[in-house]
């Protein structure tokens, strides 16, 4: 289901897909030349699925800025797909980046928001966008925000099976693309651990880009 | 201080590919010339913190970006520039407008004069203060020195208004 009309979710977050189940279809569909940037809880799960030379594990990060790094990479590498695995808390910290992205309009950028309604790595406190934290009891609809910002392709998936069936088509469509995945809240999980000195990883990543095919 | 054509020509000669920017009244006056440049792309961001991380992505992708913002935006940028310049060790150069340096007619007692240079020092960004039109070459020299050393750096451009 690519249900862009499933707005302002109030569904119990415990019934949602796991973060692992949200990222696994992307892991399977990712092209060999695709860059994948991950941050916060998504980085932890992505690292657990294995390493790829074109993975940019954005840990340590600047708060909310994975989308901005993704935009820069997409502009510098226009013949290569760049996929950002973001969280809803991170997205809220840099909502303006959605406007920046659509102004620059890179057709090769995909923003994925795993929306669990909480700041997971700090102990699962609700974000201001979570249904539980809002007076009207309705969560912020990131897909609607993305659509209003002018994203070319906008999707929202509430279950892993629908996302898994659609992922290849979603990635293949001209972007910029925005995908919200309704993900379960899990408390007590540690944040991602940096896989090594970031400065060294930057050099390795740039070298990997040099030697990698660019075809989307 | 400088005409937009001067700045655009300088950036072209230096091989800059992208200017990631939020305008002030000085920097904004350069945009038209920058956008006419065949080799420099202007990337407009909504807030200055974004600029450092967009530039980080551009650099990682093999481009040669600079950040162009006012000092007020430098104050806003802390976490992002810390991450890009010091965690990831990316040698991103910046051109930063120094509000009220030349006069304080618009904002008497402007605290930008108190904090701008200490903040650059605190973030360990080597900067060159540019206070007169004949110093365009000093920007080039500082940029080239930073490139050769593989470090970040900034040209701090004295301004007279907000």
Interface residues (C-beta under 8 A of the other chain):
Chain A: X56 X60 X61 X62 X63 X65 X68 X69 X70 X71 X72 X73 X74 X75 X76 X77 X94 X96 X97 X99 X100 X103 X104 X198 X199 X201 X202 X205 X206 X209 X210
Chain B: X18 X20 X41 X43 X44 X45 X46 X47 X49 X50 X52 X53 X54 X55 X56 X57 X58 X59 X60 X61 X62 X63 X65 X79 X80 X82 X83 X84 X87 X88 X89 X90
